[in-house]
């Protein structure tokens, strides 16, 4: 069975996901670790650690923005 990442592969809590190892994220989102890695490569990242860093940066940026 081949599972594909979807837009909901990363929940609305990027900071929480940034703390998860790939072995937790993949089954939590109903996919395989290999699929998560391929997703990273497809969006131009070198691997899962780089995705975790990007998510952590995004969470920090969102938290630092003043309310509108």
C-alpha positions in Angstrom: 0.0 0.0 0.0 1.4 3.4 -0.9 0.3 6.4 1.2 0.9 10.0 0.0 1.4 13.1 2.1 -1.5 15.5 2.1 -1.9 19.1 3.2 -3.0 17.8 6.6 0.2 15.8 7.0 1.5 18.5 9.4 -1.1 19.4 11.9 -1.9 23.0 13.0 0.8 22.8 15.7 4.1 23.1 13.8 6.0 23.7 17.0 4.8 20.4 18.4 5.5 18.5 15.2 9.0 20.0 15.1 9.7 18.1 18.4 8.5 14.8 17.0 10.9 12.2 15.6 10.0 10.9 12.2 9.0 7.6 13.7 6.2 9.4 15.6 5.1 11.8 12.9 4.6 9.2 10.2 2.3 6.8 12.0 0.5 9.7 13.7 -0.4 11.1 10.2 -1.1 7.7 8.7 1.9 7.5 6.4 5.3 5.9 6.2 8.7 7.3 7.2 9.9 6.9 3.6 6.9 9.0 2.4 7.7 11.7 4.8 11.3 11.8 3.6 10.2 11.9 -0.1 7.8 14.8 0.8 10.8 16.7 2.3 12.8 16.1 -0.8 9.9 17.1 -3.0 9.6 20.5 -1.3 13.3 21.1 -1.6 14.6 20.1 1.8 17.5 17.7 2.4 15.6 15.6 4.9 13.4 15.4 7.9 15.7 17.3 10.3 15.6 20.3 7.9 11.7 20.1 7.9 11.8 20.1 11.7 14.0 23.2 11.7 11.7 24.9 9.2 8.6 24.1 11.3 10.3 25.4 14.5 11.3 28.7 12.7 7.7 29.1 11.4 6.2 28.5 14.8 8.6 31.1 16.3 7.8 33.6 13.5 4.0 33.2 14.0 4.3 33.5 17.8 6.3 36.7 17.5 3.9 38.5 15.2 1.8 41.2 16.9 -2.0 40.5 16.9 -3.9 42.3 14.1 
